[in-house]
């Protein structure tokens, strides 16, 4: 089971899609087990279409609640 710091959430308003490496992303043809660091640079959110720069980890360094 993926840890929160391994899951990344889309930060655009009204989206909130969470990428879980245990599941991958079937819509973008990303295999289960693919960690965020290994995601293709051209990956986009399957819900709203924004790029990787708009995603943050759910916990740990770089998360939305970290100061």
N, CA, C, O and CB atoms as a CASP TS submission, in Angstrom:
PFRMAT TS
TARGET T0000
AUTHOR 0000-0000-0000
METHOD Language model
MODEL 1
PARENT N/A
ATOM      1  N   UNK     1       0.834  -1.178   0.000  1.00  0.00           N
ATOM      2  CA  UNK     1       0.000   0.000   0.000  1.00  0.00           C
ATOM      3  C   UNK     1       0.880   1.243   0.000  1.00  0.00           C
ATOM      4  O   UNK     1       1.803   1.359   0.806  1.00  0.00           O
ATOM      5  CB  UNK     1      -0.950  -0.003   1.209  1.00  0.00           C
ATOM      6  N   UNK     2       0.590   2.165  -0.902  1.00  0.00           N
ATOM      7  CA  UNK     2       1.401   3.374  -1.044  1.00  0.00           C
ATOM      8  C   UNK     2       1.257   4.276   0.180  1.00  0.00           C
ATOM      9  O   UNK     2       0.176   4.393   0.757  1.00  0.00           O
ATOM     10  CB  UNK     2       1.001   4.140  -2.313  1.00  0.00           C
ATOM     11  N   UNK     3       2.345   4.899   0.560  1.00  0.00           N
ATOM     12  CA  UNK     3       2.349   5.852   1.668  1.00  0.00           C
ATOM     13  C   UNK     3       1.853   7.201   1.137  1.00  0.00           C
ATOM     14  O   UNK     3       1.959   7.462  -0.061  1.00  0.00           O
ATOM     15  CB  UNK     3       3.785   5.982   2.306  1.00  0.00           C
ATOM     16  N   UNK     4       1.312   8.062   2.010  1.00  0.00           N
ATOM     17  CA  UNK     4       0.824   9.367   1.549  1.00  0.00           C
ATOM     18  C   UNK     4       1.892  10.192   0.820  1.00  0.00           C
ATOM     19  O   UNK     4       1.577  10.921  -0.121  1.00  0.00           O
ATOM     20  CB  UNK     4       0.303  10.155   2.726  1.00  0.00           C
ATOM     21  N   UNK     5       3.154  10.078   1.255  1.00  0.00           N
ATOM     22  CA  UNK     5       4.206  10.854   0.580  1.00  0.00           C
ATOM     23  C   UNK     5       4.536  10.316  -0.810  1.00  0.00           C
ATOM     24  O   UNK     5       5.260  10.966  -1.564  1.00  0.00           O
ATOM     25  CB  UNK     5       5.466  10.862   1.428  1.00  0.00           C
ATOM     26  N   UNK     6       4.018   9.142  -1.161  1.00  0.00           N
ATOM     27  CA  UNK     6       4.207   8.569  -2.498  1.00  0.00           C
ATOM     28  C   UNK     6       3.036   8.880  -3.430  1.00  0.00           C
ATOM     29  O   UNK     6       3.110   8.632  -4.634  1.00  0.00           O
ATOM     30  CB  UNK     6       4.393   7.060  -2.396  1.00  0.00           C
ATOM     31  N   UNK     7       1.951   9.427  -2.865  1.00  0.00           N
ATOM     32  CA  UNK     7       0.776   9.793  -3.657  1.00  0.00           C
ATOM     33  C   UNK     7       0.808  11.283  -3.940  1.00  0.00           C
ATOM     34  O   UNK     7       1.197  12.074  -3.080  1.00  0.00           O
ATOM     35  CB  UNK     7      -0.537   9.403  -2.926  1.00  0.00           C
ATOM     36  N   UNK     8       0.409  11.663  -5.122  1.00  0.00           N
ATOM     37  CA  UNK     8       0.439  13.063  -5.528  1.00  0.00           C
ATOM     38  C   UNK     8      -0.959  13.521  -5.921  1.00  0.00           C
ATOM     39  O   UNK     8      -1.697  12.805  -6.597  1.00  0.00           O
ATOM     40  CB  UNK     8       1.424  13.274  -6.694  1.00  0.00           C
ATOM     41  N   UNK     9      -1.312  14.746  -5.479  1.00  0.00           N
ATOM     42  CA  UNK     9      -2.644  15.279  -5.732  1.00  0.00           C
ATOM     43  C   UNK     9      -2.571  16.496  -6.640  1.00  0.00           C
ATOM     44  O   UNK     9      -1.698  17.351  -6.490  1.00  0.00           O
ATOM     45  CB  UNK     9      -3.338  15.639  -4.418  1.00  0.00           C
ATOM     46  N   UNK    10      -3.502  16.559  -7.583  1.00  0.00           N
ATOM     47  CA  UNK    10      -3.624  17.715  -8.473  1.00  0.00           C
ATOM     48  C   UNK    10      -4.100  18.905  -7.647  1.00  0.00           C
ATOM     49  O   UNK    10      -5.044  18.788  -6.865  1.00  0.00           O
ATOM     50  CB  UNK    10      -4.610  17.423  -9.661  1.00  0.00           C
ATOM     51  N   UNK    11      -3.447  20.046  -7.823  1.00  0.00           N
ATOM     52  CA  UNK    11      -3.736  21.225  -7.011  1.00  0.00           C
ATOM     53  C   UNK    11      -4.649  22.247  -7.688  1.00  0.00           C
ATOM     54  O   UNK    11      -4.839  23.339  -7.153  1.00  0.00           O
ATOM     55  CB  UNK    11      -2.458  21.887  -6.639  1.00  0.00           C
ATOM     56  N   UNK    12      -5.208  21.926  -8.832  1.00  0.00           N
ATOM     57  CA  UNK    12      -6.093  22.890  -9.477  1.00  0.00           C
ATOM     58  C   UNK    12      -7.443  22.928  -8.769  1.00  0.00           C
ATOM     59  O   UNK    12      -7.905  21.908  -8.258  1.00  0.00           O
ATOM     60  CB  UNK    12      -6.277  22.545 -10.965  1.00  0.00           C
ATOM     61  N   UNK    13      -8.079  24.099  -8.736  1.00  0.00           N
ATOM     62  CA  UNK    13      -9.402  24.189  -8.110  1.00  0.00           C
ATOM     63  C   UNK    13     -10.389  23.244  -8.796  1.00  0.00           C
ATOM     64  O   UNK    13     -10.356  23.071 -10.014  1.00  0.00           O
ATOM     65  CB  UNK    13      -9.930  25.641  -8.164  1.00  0.00           C
ATOM     66  N   UNK    14     -11.239  22.655  -8.020  1.00  0.00           N
ATOM     67  CA  UNK    14     -12.298  21.755  -8.510  1.00  0.00           C
ATOM     68  C   UNK    14     -11.801  20.457  -9.125  1.00  0.00           C
ATOM     69  O   UNK    14     -12.547  19.813  -9.862  1.00  0.00           O
ATOM     70  CB  UNK    14     -13.120  22.467  -9.517  1.00  0.00           C
ATOM     71  N   UNK    15     -10.565  20.050  -8.849  1.00  0.00           N
ATOM     72  CA  UNK    15     -10.084  18.768  -9.370  1.00  0.00           C
ATOM     73  C   UNK    15      -9.760  17.850  -8.208  1.00  0.00           C
ATOM     74  O   UNK    15     -10.623  17.096  -7.758  1.00  0.00           O
ATOM     75  CB  UNK    15      -8.839  18.960 -10.278  1.00  0.00           C
ATOM     76  N   UNK    16      -8.524  17.900  -7.711  1.00  0.00           N
ATOM     77  CA  UNK    16      -8.150  17.094  -6.566  1.00  0.00           C
ATOM     78  C   UNK    16      -7.823  15.639  -6.870  1.00  0.00           C
ATOM     79  O   UNK    16      -7.736  14.822  -5.953  1.00  0.00           O
ATOM     80  CB  UNK    16      -9.227  17.139  -5.589  1.00  0.00           C
ATOM     81  N   UNK    17      -7.639  15.301  -8.155  1.00  0.00           N
ATOM     82  CA  UNK    17      -7.275  13.927  -8.521  1.00  0.00           C
ATOM     83  C   UNK    17      -6.020  13.503  -7.764  1.00  0.00           C
ATOM     84  O   UNK    17      -5.073  14.280  -7.644  1.00  0.00           O
ATOM     85  CB  UNK    17      -7.051  13.804 -10.053  1.00  0.00           C
ATOM     86  N   UNK    18      -6.012  12.279  -7.256  1.00  0.00           N
ATOM     87  CA  UNK    18      -4.858  11.754  -6.537  1.00  0.00           C
ATOM     88  C   UNK    18      -4.246  10.608  -7.336  1.00  0.00           C
ATOM     89  O   UNK    18      -4.908   9.615  -7.639  1.00  0.00           O
ATOM     90  CB  UNK    18      -5.257  11.282  -5.112  1.00  0.00           C
ATOM     91  N   UNK    19      -2.957  10.772  -7.670  1.00  0.00           N
ATOM     92  CA  UNK    19      -2.228   9.693  -8.338  1.00  0.00           C
ATOM     93  C   UNK    19      -1.711   8.743  -7.273  1.00  0.00           C
ATOM     94  O   UNK    19      -0.981   9.146  -6.368  1.00  0.00           O
ATOM     95  CB  UNK    19      -1.054  10.247  -9.215  1.00  0.00           C
ATOM     96  N   UNK    20      -2.096   7.479  -7.387  1.00  0.00           N
ATOM     97  CA  UNK    20      -1.672   6.431  -6.461  1.00  0.00           C
ATOM     98  C   UNK    20      -0.788   5.461  -7.244  1.00  0.00           C
ATOM     99  O   UNK    20      -1.263   4.824  -8.184  1.00  0.00           O
ATOM    100  CB  UNK    20      -2.911   5.689  -5.812  1.00  0.00           C
ATOM    101  N   UNK    21       0.487   5.339  -6.875  1.00  0.00           N
ATOM    102  CA  UNK    21       1.383   4.454  -7.625  1.00  0.00           C
ATOM    103  C   UNK    21       0.954   2.987  -7.596  1.00  0.00           C
ATOM    104  O   UNK    21       1.319   2.223  -8.489  1.00  0.00           O
ATOM    105  CB  UNK    21       2.780   4.573  -7.080  1.00  0.00           C
ATOM    106  N   UNK    22       0.191   2.590  -6.589  1.00  0.00           N
ATOM    107  CA  UNK    22      -0.300   1.209  -6.538  1.00  0.00           C
ATOM    108  C   UNK    22      -1.264   0.915  -7.685  1.00  0.00           C
ATOM    109  O   UNK    22      -1.365  -0.222  -8.145  1.00  0.00           O
ATOM    110  CB  UNK    22      -0.989   0.939  -5.197  1.00  0.00           C
ATOM    111  N   UNK    23      -1.965   1.941  -8.137  1.00  0.00           N
ATOM    112  CA  UNK    23      -2.960   1.772  -9.201  1.00  0.00           C
ATOM    113  C   UNK    23      -2.463   2.214 -10.570  1.00  0.00           C
ATOM    114  O   UNK    23      -2.930   1.708 -11.591  1.00  0.00           O
ATOM    115  CB  UNK    23      -4.203   2.539  -8.858  1.00  0.00           C
ATOM    116  N   UNK    24      -1.516   3.158 -10.604  1.00  0.00           N
ATOM    117  CA  UNK    24      -1.083   3.717 -11.873  1.00  0.00           C
ATOM    118  C   UNK    24      -2.167   4.636 -12.423  1.00  0.00           C
ATOM    119  O   UNK    24      -2.972   5.172 -11.661  1.00  0.00           O
ATOM    120  CB  UNK    24      -0.752   2.598 -12.880  1.00  0.00           C
ATOM    121  N   UNK    25      -2.194   4.821 -13.724  1.00  0.00           N
ATOM    122  CA  UNK    25      -3.199   5.681 -14.355  1.00  0.00           C
ATOM    123  C   UNK    25      -3.563   5.066 -15.700  1.00  0.00           C
ATOM    124  O   UNK    25      -2.881   5.283 -16.702  1.00  0.00           O
ATOM    125  CB  UNK    25      -2.673   7.156 -14.529  1.00  0.00           C
ATOM    126  N   UNK    26      -4.640   4.303 -15.707  1.00  0.00           N
ATOM    127  CA  UNK    26      -5.038   3.608 -16.931  1.00  0.00           C
ATOM    128  C   UNK    26      -5.335   4.576 -18.073  1.00  0.00           C
ATOM    129  O   UNK    26      -4.996   4.303 -19.224  1.00  0.00           O
ATOM    130  CB  UNK    26      -6.256   2.744 -16.664  1.00  0.00           C
ATOM    131  N   UNK    27      -5.967   5.704 -17.758  1.00  0.00           N
ATOM    132  CA  UNK    27      -6.333   6.666 -18.806  1.00  0.00           C
ATOM    133  C   UNK    27      -5.103   7.217 -19.532  1.00  0.00           C
ATOM    134  O   UNK    27      -5.159   7.500 -20.728  1.00  0.00           O
ATOM    135  CB  UNK    27      -7.135   7.820 -18.203  1.00  0.00           C
ATOM    136  N   UNK    28      -3.992   7.368 -18.804  1.00  0.00           N
ATOM    137  CA  UNK    28      -2.752   7.895 -19.399  1.00  0.00           C
ATOM    138  C   UNK    28      -1.738   6.781 -19.677  1.00  0.00           C
ATOM    139  O   UNK    28      -0.585   7.050 -20.013  1.00  0.00           O
ATOM    140  CB  UNK    28      -2.125   8.946 -18.471  1.00  0.00           C
ATOM    141  N   UNK    29      -2.180   5.536 -19.534  1.00  0.00           N
ATOM    142  CA  UNK    29      -1.352   4.350 -19.821  1.00  0.00           C
ATOM    143  C   UNK    29      -0.076   4.303 -18.992  1.00  0.00           C
ATOM    144  O   UNK    29       1.003   4.005 -19.505  1.00  0.00           O
ATOM    145  CB  UNK    29      -0.991   4.315 -21.291  1.00  0.00           C
ATOM    146  N   UNK    30      -0.217   4.605 -17.691  1.00  0.00           N
ATOM    147  CA  UNK    30       0.893   4.510 -16.751  1.00  0.00           C
ATOM    148  C   UNK    30       0.653   3.238 -15.932  1.00  0.00           C
ATOM    149  O   UNK    30      -0.385   3.097 -15.285  1.00  0.00           O
ATOM    150  CB  UNK    30       1.003   5.805 -15.824  1.00  0.00           C
ATOM    151  N   UNK    31       1.602   2.333 -15.964  1.00  0.00           N
ATOM    152  CA  UNK    31       1.464   1.032 -15.304  1.00  0.00           C
ATOM    153  C   UNK    31       1.441   1.162 -13.786  1.00  0.00           C
ATOM    154  O   UNK    31       2.074   2.046 -13.210  1.00  0.00           O
ATOM    155  CB  UNK    31       2.600   0.109 -15.722  1.00  0.00           C
ATOM    156  N   UNK    32       0.693   0.258 -13.152  1.00  0.00           N
ATOM    157  CA  UNK    32       0.687   0.180 -11.695  1.00  0.00           C
ATOM    158  C   UNK    32       2.114  -0.074 -11.216  1.00  0.00           C
ATOM    159  O   UNK    32       2.863  -0.823 -11.845  1.00  0.00           O
ATOM    160  CB  UNK    32      -0.282  -0.941 -11.191  1.00  0.00           C
ATOM    161  N   UNK    33       2.481   0.547 -10.113  1.00  0.00           N
ATOM    162  CA  UNK    33       3.829   0.405  -9.579  1.00  0.00           C
ATOM    163  C   UNK    33       4.780   1.499 -10.029  1.00  0.00           C
ATOM    164  O   UNK    33       5.936   1.516  -9.606  1.00  0.00           O
ATOM    165  CB  UNK    33       4.383  -0.917  -9.969  1.00  0.00           C
ATOM    166  N   UNK    34       4.325   2.414 -10.880  1.00  0.00           N
ATOM    167  CA  UNK    34       5.173   3.512 -11.357  1.00  0.00           C
ATOM    168  C   UNK    34       5.190   4.628 -10.316  1.00  0.00           C
ATOM    169  O   UNK    34       4.154   5.228 -10.029  1.00  0.00           O
ATOM    170  CB  UNK    34       4.669   4.051 -12.732  1.00  0.00           C
ATOM    171  N   UNK    35       6.363   4.905  -9.754  1.00  0.00           N
ATOM    172  CA  UNK    35       6.462   5.985  -8.765  1.00  0.00           C
ATOM    173  C   UNK    35       6.452   7.333  -9.485  1.00  0.00           C
ATOM    174  O   UNK    35       6.727   7.418 -10.682  1.00  0.00           O
ATOM    175  CB  UNK    35       7.754   5.833  -7.898  1.00  0.00           C
ATOM    176  N   UNK    36       6.131   8.377  -8.734  1.00  0.00           N
ATOM    177  CA  UNK    36       5.988   9.718  -9.316  1.00  0.00           C
ATOM    178  C   UNK    36       7.274  10.174 -10.016  1.00  0.00           C
ATOM    179  O   UNK    36       7.212  10.800 -11.074  1.00  0.00           O
ATOM    180  CB  UNK    36       5.604  10.728  -8.226  1.00  0.00           C
ATOM    181  N   UNK    37       8.417   9.869  -9.444  1.00  0.00           N
ATOM    182  CA  UNK    37       9.701  10.276 -10.030  1.00  0.00           C
ATOM    183  C   UNK    37       9.911   9.663 -11.415  1.00  0.00           C
ATOM    184  O   UNK    37      10.651  10.220 -12.226  1.00  0.00           O
ATOM    185  CB  UNK    37      10.853   9.873  -9.107  1.00  0.00           C
ATOM    186  N   UNK    38       9.276   8.536 -11.694  1.00  0.00           N
ATOM    187  CA  UNK    38       9.424   7.861 -12.981  1.00  0.00           C
ATOM    188  C   UNK    38       8.307   8.192 -13.969  1.00  0.00           C
ATOM    189  O   UNK    38       8.249   7.624 -15.060  1.00  0.00           O
ATOM    190  CB  UNK    38       9.476   6.376 -12.767  1.00  0.00           C
ATOM    191  N   UNK    39       7.426   9.107 -13.586  1.00  0.00           N
ATOM    192  CA  UNK    39       6.325   9.487 -14.486  1.00  0.00           C
ATOM    193  C   UNK    39       6.886  10.235 -15.694  1.00  0.00           C
ATOM    194  O   UNK    39       7.862  10.974 -15.566  1.00  0.00           O
ATOM    195  CB  UNK    39       5.273  10.367 -13.740  1.00  0.00           C
ATOM    196  N   UNK    40       6.280  10.051 -16.856  1.00  0.00           N
ATOM    197  CA  UNK    40       6.737  10.783 -18.040  1.00  0.00           C
ATOM    198  C   UNK    40       6.597  12.289 -17.827  1.00  0.00           C
ATOM    199  O   UNK    40       5.653  12.740 -17.179  1.00  0.00           O
ATOM    200  CB  UNK    40       5.941  10.344 -19.290  1.00  0.00           C
ATOM    201  N   UNK    41       7.519  13.055 -18.362  1.00  0.00           N
ATOM    202  CA  UNK    41       7.474  14.518 -18.206  1.00  0.00           C
ATOM    203  C   UNK    41       6.224  15.125 -18.822  1.00  0.00           C
ATOM    204  O   UNK    41       5.774  16.184 -18.385  1.00  0.00           O
ATOM    205  CB  UNK    41       8.705  15.149 -18.835  1.00  0.00           C
ATOM    206  N   UNK    42       5.661  14.477 -19.820  1.00  0.00           N
ATOM    207  CA  UNK    42       4.466  15.022 -20.476  1.00  0.00           C
ATOM    208  C   UNK    42       3.154  14.507 -19.858  1.00  0.00           C
ATOM    209  O   UNK    42       2.083  14.668 -20.443  1.00  0.00           O
ATOM    210  CB  UNK    42       4.497  14.677 -21.959  1.00  0.00           C
ATOM    211  N   UNK    43       3.248  13.882 -18.661  1.00  0.00           N
ATOM    212  CA  UNK    43       2.054  13.376 -17.983  1.00  0.00           C
ATOM    213  C   UNK    43       1.117  14.534 -17.671  1.00  0.00           C
ATOM    214  O   UNK    43       1.557  15.604 -17.249  1.00  0.00           O
ATOM    215  CB  UNK    43       2.431  12.616 -16.683  1.00  0.00           C
ATOM    216  N   UNK    44      -0.168  14.318 -17.879  1.00  0.00           N
ATOM    217  CA  UNK    44      -1.180  15.306 -17.535  1.00  0.00           C
ATOM    218  C   UNK    44      -2.265  14.644 -16.695  1.00  0.00           C
ATOM    219  O   UNK    44      -2.495  13.438 -16.792  1.00  0.00           O
ATOM    220  CB  UNK    44      -1.786  15.947 -18.809  1.00  0.00           C
ATOM    221  N   UNK    45      -2.912  15.432 -15.887  1.00  0.00           N
ATOM    222  CA  UNK    45      -3.987  14.956 -15.024  1.00  0.00           C
ATOM    223  C   UNK    45      -5.104  14.362 -15.891  1.00  0.00           C
ATOM    224  O   UNK    45      -5.541  14.995 -16.852  1.00  0.00           O
ATOM    225  CB  UNK    45      -4.533  16.112 -14.127  1.00  0.00           C
ATOM    226  N   UNK    46      -5.567  13.155 -15.559  1.00  0.00           N
ATOM    227  CA  UNK    46      -6.621  12.540 -16.364  1.00  0.00           C
ATOM    228  C   UNK    46      -7.988  13.209 -16.186  1.00  0.00           C
ATOM    229  O   UNK    46      -8.908  12.942 -16.959  1.00  0.00           O
ATOM    230  CB  UNK    46      -6.731  11.078 -16.017  1.00  0.00           C
ATOM    231  N   UNK    47      -8.128  14.058 -15.196  1.00  0.00           N
ATOM    232  CA  UNK    47      -9.396  14.741 -14.949  1.00  0.00           C
ATOM    233  C   UNK    47      -9.421  16.125 -15.603  1.00  0.00           C
ATOM    234  O   UNK    47     -10.326  16.433 -16.378  1.00  0.00           O
ATOM    235  CB  UNK    47      -9.645  14.868 -13.443  1.00  0.00           C
ATOM    236  N   UNK    48      -8.412  16.964 -15.282  1.00  0.00           N
ATOM    237  CA  UNK    48      -8.455  18.354 -15.759  1.00  0.00           C
ATOM    238  C   UNK    48      -7.405  18.692 -16.817  1.00  0.00           C
ATOM    239  O   UNK    48      -7.502  19.735 -17.463  1.00  0.00           O
ATOM    240  CB  UNK    48      -8.285  19.280 -14.598  1.00  0.00           C
ATOM    241  N   UNK    49      -6.397  17.825 -17.007  1.00  0.00           N
ATOM    242  CA  UNK    49      -5.437  18.020 -18.085  1.00  0.00           C
ATOM    243  C   UNK    49      -4.209  18.855 -17.787  1.00  0.00           C
ATOM    244  O   UNK    49      -3.418  19.112 -18.694  1.00  0.00           O
ATOM    245  CB  UNK    49      -6.114  18.618 -19.187  1.00  0.00           C
ATOM    246  N   UNK    50      -4.015  19.298 -16.525  1.00  0.00           N
ATOM    247  CA  UNK    50      -2.814  20.084 -16.214  1.00  0.00           C
ATOM    248  C   UNK    50      -1.588  19.185 -16.122  1.00  0.00           C
ATOM    249  O   UNK    50      -1.714  17.970 -15.966  1.00  0.00           O
ATOM    250  CB  UNK    50      -3.000  20.859 -14.896  1.00  0.00           C
ATOM    251  N   UNK    51      -0.409  19.777 -16.219  1.00  0.00           N
ATOM    252  CA  UNK    51       0.842  19.025 -16.191  1.00  0.00           C
ATOM    253  C   UNK    51       1.318  18.672 -14.800  1.00  0.00           C
ATOM    254  O   UNK    51       0.692  19.039 -13.805  1.00  0.00           O
ATOM    255  CB  UNK    51       1.899  19.796 -16.879  1.00  0.00           C
ATOM    256  N   UNK    52       2.435  17.954 -14.733  1.00  0.00           N
ATOM    257  CA  UNK    52       3.024  17.457 -13.488  1.00  0.00           C
ATOM    258  C   UNK    52       3.340  18.554 -12.480  1.00  0.00           C
ATOM    259  O   UNK    52       3.302  18.310 -11.274  1.00  0.00           O
ATOM    260  CB  UNK    52       4.277  16.698 -13.795  1.00  0.00           C
ATOM    261  N   UNK    53       3.650  19.756 -12.953  1.00  0.00           N
ATOM    262  CA  UNK    53       4.026  20.843 -12.048  1.00  0.00           C
ATOM    263  C   UNK    53       2.889  21.241 -11.110  1.00  0.00           C
ATOM    264  O   UNK    53       3.127  21.890 -10.091  1.00  0.00           O
ATOM    265  CB  UNK    53       4.470  22.049 -12.847  1.00  0.00           C
ATOM    266  N   UNK    54       1.664  20.860 -11.444  1.00  0.00           N
ATOM    267  CA  UNK    54       0.504  21.218 -10.618  1.00  0.00           C
ATOM    268  C   UNK    54       0.169  20.140  -9.578  1.00  0.00           C
ATOM    269  O   UNK    54      -0.863  20.230  -8.911  1.00  0.00           O
ATOM    270  CB  UNK    54      -0.710  21.462 -11.510  1.00  0.00           C
ATOM    271  N   UNK    55       1.018  19.135  -9.434  1.00  0.00           N
ATOM    272  CA  UNK    55       0.794  18.071  -8.459  1.00  0.00           C
ATOM    273  C   UNK    55       1.725  18.243  -7.269  1.00  0.00           C
ATOM    274  O   UNK    55       2.863  18.687  -7.419  1.00  0.00           O
ATOM    275  CB  UNK    55       0.998  16.690  -9.103  1.00  0.00           C
ATOM    276  N   UNK    56       1.230  17.884  -6.078  1.00  0.00           N
ATOM    277  CA  UNK    56       2.042  17.909  -4.862  1.00  0.00           C
ATOM    278  C   UNK    56       1.804  16.622  -4.088  1.00  0.00           C
ATOM    279  O   UNK    56       0.731  16.028  -4.188  1.00  0.00           O
ATOM    280  CB  UNK    56       1.709  19.155  -3.984  1.00  0.00           C
ATOM    281  N   UNK    57       2.801  16.183  -3.311  1.00  0.00           N
ATOM    282  CA  UNK    57       2.607  14.977  -2.504  1.00  0.00           C
ATOM    283  C   UNK    57       1.557  15.220  -1.420  1.00  0.00           C
ATOM    284  O   UNK    57       1.364  16.355  -0.982  1.00  0.00           O
ATOM    285  CB  UNK    57       3.942  14.533  -1.866  1.00  0.00           C
ATOM    286  N   UNK    58       0.881  14.160  -0.989  1.00  0.00           N
ATOM    287  CA  UNK    58      -0.119  14.284   0.069  1.00  0.00           C
ATOM    288  C   UNK    58       0.508  14.553   1.421  1.00  0.00           C
ATOM    289  O   UNK    58      -0.144  15.135   2.289  1.00  0.00           O
ATOM    290  CB  UNK    58      -0.958  13.035   0.142  1.00  0.00           C
ATOM    291  N   UNK    59       1.756  14.149   1.630  1.00  0.00           N
ATOM    292  CA  UNK    59       2.450  14.359   2.912  1.00  0.00           C
ATOM    293  C   UNK    59       3.937  14.520   2.656  1.00  0.00           C
ATOM    294  O   UNK    59       4.432  14.187   1.579  1.00  0.00           O
ATOM    295  CB  UNK    59       2.192  13.178   3.896  1.00  0.00           C
ATOM    296  N   UNK    60       4.645  15.032   3.652  1.00  0.00           N
ATOM    297  CA  UNK    60       6.082  15.179   3.549  1.00  0.00           C
ATOM    298  C   UNK    60       6.512  16.462   2.860  1.00  0.00           C
ATOM    299  O   UNK    60       5.682  17.341   2.625  1.00  0.00           O
ATOM    300  CB  UNK    60       6.649  14.018   2.825  1.00  0.00           C
ATOM    301  N   UNK    61       7.795  16.588   2.530  1.00  0.00           N
ATOM    302  CA  UNK    61       8.316  17.789   1.892  1.00  0.00           C
ATOM    303  C   UNK    61       7.595  18.072   0.570  1.00  0.00           C
ATOM    304  O   UNK    61       7.408  17.179  -0.256  1.00  0.00           O
ATOM    305  CB  UNK    61       9.820  17.650   1.654  1.00  0.00           C
ATOM    306  N   UNK    62       7.203  19.318   0.394  1.00  0.00           N
ATOM    307  CA  UNK    62       6.544  19.725  -0.841  1.00  0.00           C
ATOM    308  C   UNK    62       5.041  19.567  -0.838  1.00  0.00           C
ATOM    309  O   UNK    62       4.382  19.924  -1.814  1.00  0.00           O
ATOM    310  CB  UNK    62       7.096  18.959  -1.962  1.00  0.00           C
ATOM    311  N   UNK    63       4.479  19.033   0.254  1.00  0.00           N
ATOM    312  CA  UNK    63       3.023  18.873   0.289  1.00  0.00           C
ATOM    313  C   UNK    63       2.357  20.231   0.445  1.00  0.00           C
ATOM    314  O   UNK    63       3.003  21.202   0.839  1.00  0.00           O
ATOM    315  CB  UNK    63       2.599  17.929   1.440  1.00  0.00           C
ATOM    316  N   UNK    64       1.085  20.300   0.141  1.00  0.00           N
ATOM    317  CA  UNK    64       0.346  21.566   0.166  1.00  0.00           C
ATOM    318  C   UNK    64       0.284  22.168   1.565  1.00  0.00           C
ATOM    319  O   UNK    64       0.180  23.388   1.691  1.00  0.00           O
ATOM    320  CB  UNK    64      -1.064  21.360  -0.362  1.00  0.00           C
ATOM    321  N   UNK    65       0.343  21.358   2.616  1.00  0.00           N
ATOM    322  CA  UNK    65       0.243  21.897   3.974  1.00  0.00           C
ATOM    323  C   UNK    65       1.597  22.185   4.613  1.00  0.00           C
ATOM    324  O   UNK    65       1.647  22.721   5.720  1.00  0.00           O
ATOM    325  CB  UNK    65      -0.519  20.939   4.842  1.00  0.00           C
ATOM    326  N   UNK    66       2.695  21.841   3.943  1.00  0.00           N
ATOM    327  CA  UNK    66       4.042  22.107   4.496  1.00  0.00           C
ATOM    328  C   UNK    66       4.343  23.599   4.427  1.00  0.00           C
ATOM    329  O   UNK    66       3.955  24.282   3.479  1.00  0.00           O
ATOM    330  CB  UNK    66       5.135  21.301   3.724  1.00  0.00           C
ATOM    331  N   UNK    67       5.031  24.087   5.431  1.00  0.00           N
ATOM    332  CA  UNK    67       5.388  25.505   5.393  1.00  0.00           C
ATOM    333  C   UNK    67       6.837  25.721   5.070  1.00  0.00           C
ATOM    334  O   UNK    67       7.291  26.863   5.002  1.00  0.00           O
ATOM    335  CB  UNK    67       5.069  26.159   6.700  1.00  0.00           C
TER
END
